[in-house]
Amino acid sequence: MALCGPKLSLFGLIVSVWGIIQLSLMGMFFYTHSVAFAEDLGLEHPYDDYEKFQTDADAKFLQNALNCWIAACIYVVTLCFSVHQFWLNNRTSV
């Protein structure tokens, strides 16, 4: 049963592939503590103790990496749905 048309299923397929690649790379960069993402950690207050800052930053980097990987897994589900819909649309049109 096709729920999406051929154009929408192709669009979902392309966006899902792009989302999986982008979020997987972002998760990898957060996991390796990339300095480019330091502003995205949300550390609000100034720190007097370096060890406290380091542990908070490590926890935030890990949490953001996990969030990116979870979102990438959700895009995998969307990709599977889009591929199935694309296949159904191409099968019925032949």
PDB file of N, CA, C and O in Angstrom:
ATOM      1  N   MET A   1       0.843  -1.174   0.000  1.00  0.00           N
ATOM      2  CA  MET A   1       0.000   0.000   0.000  1.00  0.00           C
ATOM      3  C   MET A   1       0.890   1.239   0.000  1.00  0.00           C
ATOM      4  O   MET A   1       1.571   1.514   0.988  1.00  0.00           O
ATOM      5  N   ALA A   2       0.887   1.961  -1.063  1.00  0.00           N
ATOM      6  CA  ALA A   2       1.711   3.163  -1.186  1.00  0.00           C
ATOM      7  C   ALA A   2       1.031   4.334  -0.475  1.00  0.00           C
ATOM      8  O   ALA A   2      -0.095   4.704  -0.807  1.00  0.00           O
ATOM      9  N   LEU A   3       1.719   4.905   0.494  1.00  0.00           N
ATOM     10  CA  LEU A   3       1.204   6.064   1.225  1.00  0.00           C
ATOM     11  C   LEU A   3       1.730   7.371   0.652  1.00  0.00           C
ATOM     12  O   LEU A   3       1.087   8.411   0.792  1.00  0.00           O
ATOM     13  N   CYS A   4       2.881   7.331   0.015  1.00  0.00           N
ATOM     14  CA  CYS A   4       3.520   8.512  -0.564  1.00  0.00           C
ATOM     15  C   CYS A   4       3.639   8.316  -2.071  1.00  0.00           C
ATOM     16  O   CYS A   4       3.743   7.194  -2.567  1.00  0.00           O
ATOM     17  N   GLY A   5       3.621   9.415  -2.768  1.00  0.00           N
ATOM     18  CA  GLY A   5       3.818   9.354  -4.206  1.00  0.00           C
ATOM     19  C   GLY A   5       5.281   9.145  -4.558  1.00  0.00           C
ATOM     20  O   GLY A   5       6.138   9.103  -3.675  1.00  0.00           O
ATOM     21  N   PRO A   6       5.565   9.013  -5.851  1.00  0.00           N
ATOM     22  CA  PRO A   6       6.953   8.752  -6.256  1.00  0.00           C
ATOM     23  C   PRO A   6       7.892   9.919  -5.964  1.00  0.00           C
ATOM     24  O   PRO A   6       9.047   9.697  -5.601  1.00  0.00           O
ATOM     25  N   LYS A   7       7.423  11.154  -6.115  1.00  0.00           N
ATOM     26  CA  LYS A   7       8.293  12.308  -5.857  1.00  0.00           C
ATOM     27  C   LYS A   7       8.560  12.486  -4.369  1.00  0.00           C
ATOM     28  O   LYS A   7       9.687  12.783  -3.971  1.00  0.00           O
ATOM     29  N   LEU A   8       7.538  12.308  -3.549  1.00  0.00           N
ATOM     30  CA  LEU A   8       7.715  12.449  -2.106  1.00  0.00           C
ATOM     31  C   LEU A   8       8.602  11.347  -1.540  1.00  0.00           C
ATOM     32  O   LEU A   8       9.423  11.599  -0.658  1.00  0.00           O
ATOM     33  N   SER A   9       8.441  10.133  -2.043  1.00  0.00           N
ATOM     34  CA  SER A   9       9.286   9.034  -1.548  1.00  0.00           C
ATOM     35  C   SER A   9      10.741   9.235  -1.968  1.00  0.00           C
ATOM     36  O   SER A   9      11.651   8.915  -1.203  1.00  0.00           O
ATOM     37  N   LEU A  10      10.971   9.758  -3.167  1.00  0.00           N
ATOM     38  CA  LEU A  10      12.343  10.047  -3.598  1.00  0.00           C
ATOM     39  C   LEU A  10      12.939  11.177  -2.768  1.00  0.00           C
ATOM     40  O   LEU A  10      14.108  11.122  -2.386  1.00  0.00           O
ATOM     41  N   PHE A  11      12.133  12.205  -2.487  1.00  0.00           N
ATOM     42  CA  PHE A  11      12.593  13.309  -1.635  1.00  0.00           C
ATOM     43  C   PHE A  11      12.950  12.803  -0.240  1.00  0.00           C
ATOM     44  O   PHE A  11      13.985  13.185   0.306  1.00  0.00           O
ATOM     45  N   GLY A  12      12.104  11.947   0.348  1.00  0.00           N
ATOM     46  CA  GLY A  12      12.395  11.374   1.661  1.00  0.00           C
ATOM     47  C   GLY A  12      13.649  10.531   1.650  1.00  0.00           C
ATOM     48  O   GLY A  12      14.404  10.529   2.622  1.00  0.00           O
ATOM     49  N   LEU A  13      13.882   9.819   0.573  1.00  0.00           N
ATOM     50  CA  LEU A  13      15.080   8.997   0.433  1.00  0.00           C
ATOM     51  C   LEU A  13      16.333   9.877   0.430  1.00  0.00           C
ATOM     52  O   LEU A  13      17.302   9.584   1.131  1.00  0.00           O
ATOM     53  N   ILE A  14      16.311  10.945  -0.352  1.00  0.00           N
ATOM     54  CA  ILE A  14      17.477  11.836  -0.461  1.00  0.00           C
ATOM     55  C   ILE A  14      17.740  12.554   0.856  1.00  0.00           C
ATOM     56  O   ILE A  14      18.883  12.633   1.305  1.00  0.00           O
ATOM     57  N   VAL A  15      16.689  13.074   1.473  1.00  0.00           N
ATOM     58  CA  VAL A  15      16.860  13.789   2.747  1.00  0.00           C
ATOM     59  C   VAL A  15      17.340  12.836   3.833  1.00  0.00           C
ATOM     60  O   VAL A  15      18.146  13.227   4.678  1.00  0.00           O
ATOM     61  N   SER A  16      16.867  11.604   3.829  1.00  0.00           N
ATOM     62  CA  SER A  16      17.297  10.635   4.836  1.00  0.00           C
ATOM     63  C   SER A  16      18.772  10.298   4.698  1.00  0.00           C
ATOM     64  O   SER A  16      19.488  10.219   5.696  1.00  0.00           O
ATOM     65  N   VAL A  17      19.228  10.099   3.477  1.00  0.00           N
ATOM     66  CA  VAL A  17      20.654   9.800   3.259  1.00  0.00           C
ATOM     67  C   VAL A  17      21.503  10.975   3.725  1.00  0.00           C
ATOM     68  O   VAL A  17      22.520  10.793   4.394  1.00  0.00           O
ATOM     69  N   TRP A  18      21.072  12.190   3.364  1.00  0.00           N
ATOM     70  CA  TRP A  18      21.815  13.379   3.777  1.00  0.00           C
ATOM     71  C   TRP A  18      21.831  13.510   5.298  1.00  0.00           C
ATOM     72  O   TRP A  18      22.871  13.823   5.878  1.00  0.00           O
ATOM     73  N   GLY A  19      20.694  13.274   5.952  1.00  0.00           N
ATOM     74  CA  GLY A  19      20.622  13.374   7.407  1.00  0.00           C
ATOM     75  C   GLY A  19      21.483  12.343   8.107  1.00  0.00           C
ATOM     76  O   GLY A  19      22.118  12.648   9.116  1.00  0.00           O
ATOM     77  N   ILE A  20      21.512  11.124   7.583  1.00  0.00           N
ATOM     78  CA  ILE A  20      22.334  10.068   8.187  1.00  0.00           C
ATOM     79  C   ILE A  20      23.808  10.435   8.108  1.00  0.00           C
ATOM     80  O   ILE A  20      24.543  10.292   9.085  1.00  0.00           O
ATOM     81  N   ILE A  21      24.235  10.907   6.948  1.00  0.00           N
ATOM     82  CA  ILE A  21      25.652  11.273   6.779  1.00  0.00           C
ATOM     83  C   ILE A  21      26.012  12.439   7.682  1.00  0.00           C
ATOM     84  O   ILE A  21      27.012  12.380   8.397  1.00  0.00           O
ATOM     85  N   GLN A  22      25.209  13.500   7.663  1.00  0.00           N
ATOM     86  CA  GLN A  22      25.525  14.688   8.450  1.00  0.00           C
ATOM     87  C   GLN A  22      25.516  14.399   9.945  1.00  0.00           C
ATOM     88  O   GLN A  22      26.451  14.781  10.648  1.00  0.00           O
ATOM     89  N   LEU A  23      24.485  13.738  10.441  1.00  0.00           N
ATOM     90  CA  LEU A  23      24.397  13.500  11.876  1.00  0.00           C
ATOM     91  C   LEU A  23      25.420  12.485  12.365  1.00  0.00           C
ATOM     92  O   LEU A  23      25.884  12.576  13.502  1.00  0.00           O
ATOM     93  N   SER A  24      25.776  11.527  11.528  1.00  0.00           N
ATOM     94  CA  SER A  24      26.834  10.588  11.913  1.00  0.00           C
ATOM     95  C   SER A  24      28.177  11.296  12.042  1.00  0.00           C
ATOM     96  O   SER A  24      28.932  11.050  12.982  1.00  0.00           O
ATOM     97  N   LEU A  25      28.464  12.175  11.090  1.00  0.00           N
ATOM     98  CA  LEU A  25      29.721  12.935  11.175  1.00  0.00           C
ATOM     99  C   LEU A  25      29.722  13.882  12.366  1.00  0.00           C
ATOM    100  O   LEU A  25      30.726  13.999  13.069  1.00  0.00           O
ATOM    101  N   MET A  26      28.595  14.560  12.596  1.00  0.00           N
ATOM    102  CA  MET A  26      28.532  15.451  13.753  1.00  0.00           C
ATOM    103  C   MET A  26      28.699  14.671  15.051  1.00  0.00           C
ATOM    104  O   MET A  26      29.380  15.136  15.965  1.00  0.00           O
ATOM    105  N   GLY A  27      28.089  13.496  15.146  1.00  0.00           N
ATOM    106  CA  GLY A  27      28.260  12.671  16.333  1.00  0.00           C
ATOM    107  C   GLY A  27      29.699  12.250  16.537  1.00  0.00           C
ATOM    108  O   GLY A  27      30.198  12.219  17.662  1.00  0.00           O
ATOM    109  N   MET A  28      30.369  11.922  15.427  1.00  0.00           N
ATOM    110  CA  MET A  28      31.779  11.547  15.519  1.00  0.00           C
ATOM    111  C   MET A  28      32.621  12.737  15.997  1.00  0.00           C
ATOM    112  O   MET A  28      33.519  12.573  16.823  1.00  0.00           O
ATOM    113  N   PHE A  29      32.329  13.922  15.479  1.00  0.00           N
ATOM    114  CA  PHE A  29      33.096  15.099  15.886  1.00  0.00           C
ATOM    115  C   PHE A  29      32.820  15.477  17.337  1.00  0.00           C
ATOM    116  O   PHE A  29      33.736  15.889  18.049  1.00  0.00           O
ATOM    117  N   PHE A  30      31.580  15.346  17.786  1.00  0.00           N
ATOM    118  CA  PHE A  30      31.294  15.574  19.205  1.00  0.00           C
ATOM    119  C   PHE A  30      32.005  14.541  20.068  1.00  0.00           C
ATOM    120  O   PHE A  30      32.536  14.876  21.127  1.00  0.00           O
ATOM    121  N   TYR A  31      32.020  13.300  19.625  1.00  0.00           N
ATOM    122  CA  TYR A  31      32.650  12.233  20.406  1.00  0.00           C
ATOM    123  C   TYR A  31      34.157  12.443  20.543  1.00  0.00           C
ATOM    124  O   TYR A  31      34.750  12.086  21.561  1.00  0.00           O
ATOM    125  N   THR A  32      34.778  13.028  19.500  1.00  0.00           N
ATOM    126  CA  THR A  32      36.222  13.291  19.552  1.00  0.00           C
ATOM    127  C   THR A  32      36.541  14.673  20.115  1.00  0.00           C
ATOM    128  O   THR A  32      37.684  15.123  20.043  1.00  0.00           O
ATOM    129  N   HIS A  33      35.542  15.346  20.673  1.00  0.00           N
ATOM    130  CA  HIS A  33      35.701  16.640  21.341  1.00  0.00           C
ATOM    131  C   HIS A  33      36.256  17.705  20.395  1.00  0.00           C
ATOM    132  O   HIS A  33      37.219  18.398  20.725  1.00  0.00           O
ATOM    133  N   SER A  34      35.657  17.825  19.243  1.00  0.00           N
ATOM    134  CA  SER A  34      36.084  18.815  18.265  1.00  0.00           C
ATOM    135  C   SER A  34      35.835  20.221  18.807  1.00  0.00           C
ATOM    136  O   SER A  34      34.745  20.534  19.285  1.00  0.00           O
ATOM    137  N   VAL A  35      36.858  21.052  18.724  1.00  0.00           N
ATOM    138  CA  VAL A  35      36.778  22.411  19.249  1.00  0.00           C
ATOM    139  C   VAL A  35      35.770  23.247  18.467  1.00  0.00           C
ATOM    140  O   VAL A  35      35.224  24.210  19.004  1.00  0.00           O
ATOM    141  N   ALA A  36      35.517  22.897  17.218  1.00  0.00           N
ATOM    142  CA  ALA A  36      34.575  23.650  16.395  1.00  0.00           C
ATOM    143  C   ALA A  36      33.159  23.605  16.965  1.00  0.00           C
ATOM    144  O   ALA A  36      32.364  24.506  16.700  1.00  0.00           O
ATOM    145  N   PHE A  37      32.834  22.589  17.731  1.00  0.00           N
ATOM    146  CA  PHE A  37      31.503  22.455  18.311  1.00  0.00           C
ATOM    147  C   PHE A  37      31.449  22.886  19.775  1.00  0.00           C
ATOM    148  O   PHE A  37      30.457  22.610  20.450  1.00  0.00           O
ATOM    149  N   ALA A  38      32.469  23.545  20.279  1.00  0.00           N
ATOM    150  CA  ALA A  38      32.508  23.926  21.693  1.00  0.00           C
ATOM    151  C   ALA A  38      31.412  24.917  22.047  1.00  0.00           C
ATOM    152  O   ALA A  38      30.910  24.904  23.171  1.00  0.00           O
ATOM    153  N   GLU A  39      31.032  25.775  21.110  1.00  0.00           N
ATOM    154  CA  GLU A  39      29.979  26.747  21.392  1.00  0.00           C
ATOM    155  C   GLU A  39      28.607  26.090  21.489  1.00  0.00           C
ATOM    156  O   GLU A  39      27.687  26.672  22.063  1.00  0.00           O
ATOM    157  N   ASP A  40      28.455  24.902  20.944  1.00  0.00           N
ATOM    158  CA  ASP A  40      27.176  24.206  20.960  1.00  0.00           C
ATOM    159  C   ASP A  40      26.952  23.383  22.220  1.00  0.00           C
ATOM    160  O   ASP A  40      25.944  22.684  22.325  1.00  0.00           O
ATOM    161  N   LEU A  41      27.854  23.451  23.159  1.00  0.00           N
ATOM    162  CA  LEU A  41      27.723  22.650  24.373  1.00  0.00           C
ATOM    163  C   LEU A  41      26.737  23.243  25.359  1.00  0.00           C
ATOM    164  O   LEU A  41      26.138  22.502  26.139  1.00  0.00           O
ATOM    165  N   GLY A  42      26.549  24.538  25.349  1.00  0.00           N
ATOM    166  CA  GLY A  42      25.618  25.166  26.273  1.00  0.00           C
ATOM    167  C   GLY A  42      26.169  25.331  27.676  1.00  0.00           C
ATOM    168  O   GLY A  42      25.408  25.294  28.642  1.00  0.00           O
ATOM    169  N   LEU A  43      27.463  25.511  27.807  1.00  0.00           N
ATOM    170  CA  LEU A  43      28.070  25.778  29.116  1.00  0.00           C
ATOM    171  C   LEU A  43      27.869  27.256  29.417  1.00  0.00           C
ATOM    172  O   LEU A  43      28.495  28.110  28.789  1.00  0.00           O
ATOM    173  N   GLU A  44      26.998  27.563  30.376  1.00  0.00           N
ATOM    174  CA  GLU A  44      26.537  28.923  30.590  1.00  0.00           C
ATOM    175  C   GLU A  44      27.464  29.775  31.465  1.00  0.00           C
ATOM    176  O   GLU A  44      27.824  30.892  31.092  1.00  0.00           O
ATOM    177  N   HIS A  45      27.829  29.264  32.578  1.00  0.00           N
ATOM    178  CA  HIS A  45      28.521  30.093  33.563  1.00  0.00           C
ATOM    179  C   HIS A  45      30.035  29.936  33.471  1.00  0.00           C
ATOM    180  O   HIS A  45      30.523  28.898  33.024  1.00  0.00           O
ATOM    181  N   PRO A  46      30.779  30.952  33.889  1.00  0.00           N
ATOM    182  CA  PRO A  46      32.248  30.805  33.904  1.00  0.00           C
ATOM    183  C   PRO A  46      32.677  29.849  35.023  1.00  0.00           C
ATOM    184  O   PRO A  46      32.032  29.751  36.067  1.00  0.00           O
ATOM    185  N   TYR A  47      33.758  29.168  34.776  1.00  0.00           N
ATOM    186  CA  TYR A  47      34.263  28.167  35.717  1.00  0.00           C
ATOM    187  C   TYR A  47      35.542  28.673  36.369  1.00  0.00           C
ATOM    188  O   TYR A  47      36.415  29.227  35.701  1.00  0.00           O
ATOM    189  N   ASP A  48      35.643  28.474  37.681  1.00  0.00           N
ATOM    190  CA  ASP A  48      36.869  28.780  38.400  1.00  0.00           C
ATOM    191  C   ASP A  48      37.768  27.547  38.489  1.00  0.00           C
ATOM    192  O   ASP A  48      38.990  27.664  38.574  1.00  0.00           O
ATOM    193  N   ASP A  49      37.158  26.387  38.470  1.00  0.00           N
ATOM    194  CA  ASP A  49      37.886  25.127  38.605  1.00  0.00           C
ATOM    195  C   ASP A  49      37.985  24.453  37.236  1.00  0.00           C
ATOM    196  O   ASP A  49      36.969  24.164  36.604  1.00  0.00           O
ATOM    197  N   TYR A  50      39.214  24.206  36.784  1.00  0.00           N
ATOM    198  CA  TYR A  50      39.418  23.606  35.461  1.00  0.00           C
ATOM    199  C   TYR A  50      38.900  22.181  35.397  1.00  0.00           C
ATOM    200  O   TYR A  50      38.356  21.780  34.368  1.00  0.00           O
ATOM    201  N   GLU A  51      39.049  21.399  36.466  1.00  0.00           N
ATOM    202  CA  GLU A  51      38.595  20.016  36.455  1.00  0.00           C
ATOM    203  C   GLU A  51      37.071  19.943  36.333  1.00  0.00           C
ATOM    204  O   GLU A  51      36.540  19.076  35.638  1.00  0.00           O
ATOM    205  N   LYS A  52      36.378  20.849  37.006  1.00  0.00           N
ATOM    206  CA  LYS A  52      34.912  20.890  36.913  1.00  0.00           C
ATOM    207  C   LYS A  52      34.491  21.248  35.492  1.00  0.00           C
ATOM    208  O   LYS A  52      33.563  20.646  34.952  1.00  0.00           O
ATOM    209  N   PHE A  53      35.162  22.217  34.884  1.00  0.00           N
ATOM    210  CA  PHE A  53      34.875  22.581  33.493  1.00  0.00           C
ATOM    211  C   PHE A  53      35.127  21.391  32.571  1.00  0.00           C
ATOM    212  O   PHE A  53      34.325  21.119  31.678  1.00  0.00           O
ATOM    213  N   GLN A  54      36.229  20.683  32.781  1.00  0.00           N
ATOM    214  CA  GLN A  54      36.580  19.551  31.928  1.00  0.00           C
ATOM    215  C   GLN A  54      35.547  18.426  32.038  1.00  0.00           C
ATOM    216  O   GLN A  54      35.154  17.851  31.023  1.00  0.00           O
ATOM    217  N   THR A  55      35.110  18.112  33.245  1.00  0.00           N
ATOM    218  CA  THR A  55      34.122  17.043  33.402  1.00  0.00           C
ATOM    219  C   THR A  55      32.768  17.447  32.820  1.00  0.00           C
ATOM    220  O   THR A  55      32.086  16.625  32.208  1.00  0.00           O
ATOM    221  N   ASP A  56      32.374  18.715  33.009  1.00  0.00           N
ATOM    222  CA  ASP A  56      31.111  19.177  32.420  1.00  0.00           C
ATOM    223  C   ASP A  56      31.170  19.185  30.904  1.00  0.00           C
ATOM    224  O   ASP A  56      30.213  18.781  30.243  1.00  0.00           O
ATOM    225  N   ALA A  57      32.287  19.642  30.343  1.00  0.00           N
ATOM    226  CA  ALA A  57      32.442  19.672  28.887  1.00  0.00           C
ATOM    227  C   ALA A  57      32.466  18.263  28.317  1.00  0.00           C
ATOM    228  O   ALA A  57      31.861  18.013  27.274  1.00  0.00           O
ATOM    229  N   ASP A  58      33.148  17.341  28.977  1.00  0.00           N
ATOM    230  CA  ASP A  58      33.178  15.943  28.524  1.00  0.00           C
ATOM    231  C   ASP A  58      31.775  15.340  28.523  1.00  0.00           C
ATOM    232  O   ASP A  58      31.398  14.640  27.583  1.00  0.00           O
ATOM    233  N   ALA A  59      31.012  15.607  29.566  1.00  0.00           N
ATOM    234  CA  ALA A  59      29.649  15.070  29.655  1.00  0.00           C
ATOM    235  C   ALA A  59      28.766  15.656  28.554  1.00  0.00           C
ATOM    236  O   ALA A  59      27.968  14.942  27.948  1.00  0.00           O
ATOM    237  N   LYS A  60      28.910  16.948  28.300  1.00  0.00           N
ATOM    238  CA  LYS A  60      28.101  17.592  27.248  1.00  0.00           C
ATOM    239  C   LYS A  60      28.495  17.092  25.865  1.00  0.00           C
ATOM    240  O   LYS A  60      27.627  16.852  25.026  1.00  0.00           O
ATOM    241  N   PHE A  61      29.792  16.932  25.614  1.00  0.00           N
ATOM    242  CA  PHE A  61      30.238  16.401  24.325  1.00  0.00           C
ATOM    243  C   PHE A  61      29.657  15.004  24.093  1.00  0.00           C
ATOM    244  O   PHE A  61      29.163  14.708  23.005  1.00  0.00           O
ATOM    245  N   LEU A  62      29.717  14.150  25.112  1.00  0.00           N
ATOM    246  CA  LEU A  62      29.196  12.796  24.980  1.00  0.00           C
ATOM    247  C   LEU A  62      27.684  12.801  24.781  1.00  0.00           C
ATOM    248  O   LEU A  62      27.169  12.044  23.958  1.00  0.00           O
ATOM    249  N   GLN A  63      26.964  13.645  25.523  1.00  0.00           N
ATOM    250  CA  GLN A  63      25.511  13.703  25.380  1.00  0.00           C
ATOM    251  C   GLN A  63      25.114  14.182  23.986  1.00  0.00           C
ATOM    252  O   GLN A  63      24.186  13.636  23.390  1.00  0.00           O
ATOM    253  N   ASN A  64      25.802  15.188  23.461  1.00  0.00           N
ATOM    254  CA  ASN A  64      25.505  15.670  22.112  1.00  0.00           C
ATOM    255  C   ASN A  64      25.834  14.613  21.061  1.00  0.00           C
ATOM    256  O   ASN A  64      25.110  14.480  20.074  1.00  0.00           O
ATOM    257  N   ALA A  65      26.909  13.864  21.258  1.00  0.00           N
ATOM    258  CA  ALA A  65      27.249  12.796  20.320  1.00  0.00           C
ATOM    259  C   ALA A  65      26.155  11.728  20.313  1.00  0.00           C
ATOM    260  O   ALA A  65      25.747  11.265  19.248  1.00  0.00           O
ATOM    261  N   LEU A  66      25.687  11.341  21.483  1.00  0.00           N
ATOM    262  CA  LEU A  66      24.622  10.346  21.554  1.00  0.00           C
ATOM    263  C   LEU A  66      23.337  10.862  20.923  1.00  0.00           C
ATOM    264  O   LEU A  66      22.640  10.111  20.241  1.00  0.00           O
ATOM    265  N   ASN A  67      23.014  12.138  21.142  1.00  0.00           N
ATOM    266  CA  ASN A  67      21.822  12.717  20.533  1.00  0.00           C
ATOM    267  C   ASN A  67      21.914  12.702  19.015  1.00  0.00           C
ATOM    268  O   ASN A  67      20.929  12.404  18.340  1.00  0.00           O
ATOM    269  N   CYS A  68      23.077  13.016  18.471  1.00  0.00           N
ATOM    270  CA  CYS A  68      23.259  12.989  17.016  1.00  0.00           C
ATOM    271  C   CYS A  68      23.112  11.576  16.479  1.00  0.00           C
ATOM    272  O   CYS A  68      22.492  11.375  15.435  1.00  0.00           O
ATOM    273  N   TRP A  69      23.667  10.602  17.172  1.00  0.00           N
ATOM    274  CA  TRP A  69      23.576   9.216  16.697  1.00  0.00           C
ATOM    275  C   TRP A  69      22.154   8.685  16.797  1.00  0.00           C
ATOM    276  O   TRP A  69      21.735   7.905  15.941  1.00  0.00           O
ATOM    277  N   ILE A  70      21.404   9.084  17.815  1.00  0.00           N
ATOM    278  CA  ILE A  70      20.005   8.676  17.923  1.00  0.00           C
ATOM    279  C   ILE A  70      19.201   9.269  16.779  1.00  0.00           C
ATOM    280  O   ILE A  70      18.372   8.585  16.178  1.00  0.00           O
ATOM    281  N   ALA A  71      19.444  10.543  16.473  1.00  0.00           N
ATOM    282  CA  ALA A  71      18.744  11.178  15.358  1.00  0.00           C
ATOM    283  C   ALA A  71      19.119  10.512  14.032  1.00  0.00           C
ATOM    284  O   ALA A  71      18.268  10.372  13.153  1.00  0.00           O
ATOM    285  N   ALA A  72      20.368  10.105  13.877  1.00  0.00           N
ATOM    286  CA  ALA A  72      20.780   9.395  12.661  1.00  0.00           C
ATOM    287  C   ALA A  72      20.055   8.053  12.556  1.00  0.00           C
ATOM    288  O   ALA A  72      19.687   7.640  11.456  1.00  0.00           O
ATOM    289  N   CYS A  73      19.845   7.368  13.677  1.00  0.00           N
ATOM    290  CA  CYS A  73      19.098   6.107  13.657  1.00  0.00           C
ATOM    291  C   CYS A  73      17.640   6.336  13.273  1.00  0.00           C
ATOM    292  O   CYS A  73      17.046   5.507  12.584  1.00  0.00           O
ATOM    293  N   ILE A  74      17.067   7.436  13.705  1.00  0.00           N
ATOM    294  CA  ILE A  74      15.695   7.761  13.298  1.00  0.00           C
ATOM    295  C   ILE A  74      15.650   8.015  11.801  1.00  0.00           C
ATOM    296  O   ILE A  74      14.682   7.639  11.140  1.00  0.00           O
ATOM    297  N   TYR A  75      16.687   8.650  11.256  1.00  0.00           N
ATOM    298  CA  TYR A  75      16.748   8.846   9.814  1.00  0.00           C
ATOM    299  C   TYR A  75      16.898   7.518   9.073  1.00  0.00           C
ATOM    300  O   TYR A  75      16.449   7.403   7.932  1.00  0.00           O
ATOM    301  N   VAL A  76      17.514   6.520   9.689  1.00  0.00           N
ATOM    302  CA  VAL A  76      17.603   5.197   9.065  1.00  0.00           C
ATOM    303  C   VAL A  76      16.204   4.606   8.920  1.00  0.00           C
ATOM    304  O   VAL A  76      15.894   3.996   7.897  1.00  0.00           O
ATOM    305  N   VAL A  77      15.358   4.782   9.932  1.00  0.00           N
ATOM    306  CA  VAL A  77      13.974   4.309   9.855  1.00  0.00           C
ATOM    307  C   VAL A  77      13.240   5.039   8.736  1.00  0.00           C
ATOM    308  O   VAL A  77      12.505   4.425   7.962  1.00  0.00           O
ATOM    309  N   THR A  78      13.442   6.357   8.653  1.00  0.00           N
ATOM    310  CA  THR A  78      12.814   7.137   7.587  1.00  0.00           C
ATOM    311  C   THR A  78      13.321   6.691   6.222  1.00  0.00           C
ATOM    312  O   THR A  78      12.556   6.645   5.259  1.00  0.00           O
ATOM    313  N   LEU A  79      14.598   6.366   6.134  1.00  0.00           N
ATOM    314  CA  LEU A  79      15.159   5.875   4.879  1.00  0.00           C
ATOM    315  C   LEU A  79      14.509   4.555   4.471  1.00  0.00           C
ATOM    316  O   LEU A  79      14.153   4.372   3.307  1.00  0.00           O
ATOM    317  N   CYS A  80      14.354   3.648   5.411  1.00  0.00           N
ATOM    318  CA  CYS A  80      13.711   2.362   5.104  1.00  0.00           C
ATOM    319  C   CYS A  80      12.284   2.569   4.618  1.00  0.00           C
ATOM    320  O   CYS A  80      11.862   1.929   3.656  1.00  0.00           O
ATOM    321  N   PHE A  81      11.540   3.450   5.266  1.00  0.00           N
ATOM    322  CA  PHE A  81      10.176   3.737   4.846  1.00  0.00           C
ATOM    323  C   PHE A  81      10.166   4.350   3.444  1.00  0.00           C
ATOM    324  O   PHE A  81       9.353   3.963   2.604  1.00  0.00           O
ATOM    325  N   SER A  82      11.063   5.300   3.190  1.00  0.00           N
ATOM    326  CA  SER A  82      11.104   5.956   1.881  1.00  0.00           C
ATOM    327  C   SER A  82      11.509   4.993   0.777  1.00  0.00           C
ATOM    328  O   SER A  82      10.957   5.050  -0.322  1.00  0.00           O
ATOM    329  N   VAL A  83      12.463   4.111   1.048  1.00  0.00           N
ATOM    330  CA  VAL A  83      12.870   3.122   0.054  1.00  0.00           C
ATOM    331  C   VAL A  83      11.706   2.183  -0.250  1.00  0.00           C
ATOM    332  O   VAL A  83      11.462   1.847  -1.409  1.00  0.00           O
ATOM    333  N   HIS A  84      10.993   1.764   0.785  1.00  0.00           N
ATOM    334  CA  HIS A  84       9.850   0.881   0.580  1.00  0.00           C
ATOM    335  C   HIS A  84       8.779   1.572  -0.256  1.00  0.00           C
ATOM    336  O   HIS A  84       8.223   0.968  -1.173  1.00  0.00           O
ATOM    337  N   GLN A  85       8.488   2.826   0.051  1.00  0.00           N
ATOM    338  CA  GLN A  85       7.489   3.565  -0.716  1.00  0.00           C
ATOM    339  C   GLN A  85       7.950   3.794  -2.151  1.00  0.00           C
ATOM    340  O   GLN A  85       7.150   3.702  -3.082  1.00  0.00           O
ATOM    341  N   PHE A  86       9.211   4.087  -2.331  1.00  0.00           N
ATOM    342  CA  PHE A  86       9.752   4.282  -3.683  1.00  0.00           C
ATOM    343  C   PHE A  86       9.651   2.988  -4.486  1.00  0.00           C
ATOM    344  O   PHE A  86       9.303   3.004  -5.666  1.00  0.00           O
ATOM    345  N   TRP A  87       9.957   1.882  -3.841  1.00  0.00           N
ATOM    346  CA  TRP A  87       9.872   0.576  -4.508  1.00  0.00           C
ATOM    347  C   TRP A  87       8.429   0.251  -4.879  1.00  0.00           C
ATOM    348  O   TRP A  87       8.163  -0.233  -5.979  1.00  0.00           O
ATOM    349  N   LEU A  88       7.486   0.520  -3.954  1.00  0.00           N
ATOM    350  CA  LEU A  88       6.080   0.268  -4.247  1.00  0.00           C
ATOM    351  C   LEU A  88       5.582   1.118  -5.410  1.00  0.00           C
ATOM    352  O   LEU A  88       4.834   0.632  -6.258  1.00  0.00           O
ATOM    353  N   ASN A  89       5.991   2.381  -5.456  1.00  0.00           N
ATOM    354  CA  ASN A  89       5.557   3.263  -6.520  1.00  0.00           C
ATOM    355  C   ASN A  89       6.132   2.828  -7.877  1.00  0.00           C
ATOM    356  O   ASN A  89       5.436   2.885  -8.891  1.00  0.00           O
ATOM    357  N   ASN A  90       7.362   2.406  -7.896  1.00  0.00           N
ATOM    358  CA  ASN A  90       7.960   1.955  -9.163  1.00  0.00           C
ATOM    359  C   ASN A  90       7.415   0.599  -9.594  1.00  0.00           C
ATOM    360  O   ASN A  90       7.317   0.321 -10.789  1.00  0.00           O
ATOM    361  N   ARG A  91       7.069  -0.227  -8.654  1.00  0.00           N
ATOM    362  CA  ARG A  91       6.530  -1.544  -8.982  1.00  0.00           C
ATOM    363  C   ARG A  91       5.123  -1.438  -9.555  1.00  0.00           C
ATOM    364  O   ARG A  91       4.770  -2.172 -10.478  1.00  0.00           O
ATOM    365  N   THR A  92       4.314  -0.521  -9.010  1.00  0.00           N
ATOM    366  CA  THR A  92       2.938  -0.386  -9.486  1.00  0.00           C
ATOM    367  C   THR A  92       2.847   0.362 -10.809  1.00  0.00           C
ATOM    368  O   THR A  92       1.864   0.217 -11.536  1.00  0.00           O
ATOM    369  N   SER A  93       3.858   1.155 -11.125  1.00  0.00           N
ATOM    370  CA  SER A  93       3.805   1.930 -12.366  1.00  0.00           C
ATOM    371  C   SER A  93       4.230   1.114 -13.584  1.00  0.00           C
ATOM    372  O   SER A  93       4.013   1.545 -14.716  1.00  0.00           O
ATOM    373  N   VAL A  94       4.838  -0.070 -13.369  1.00  0.00           N
ATOM    374  CA  VAL A  94       5.288  -0.892 -14.495  1.00  0.00           C
ATOM    375  C   VAL A  94       4.179  -1.772 -15.004  1.00  0.00           C
ATOM    376  O   VAL A  94       4.380  -2.532 -15.952  1.00  0.00           O
TER     377      VAL A  94
END
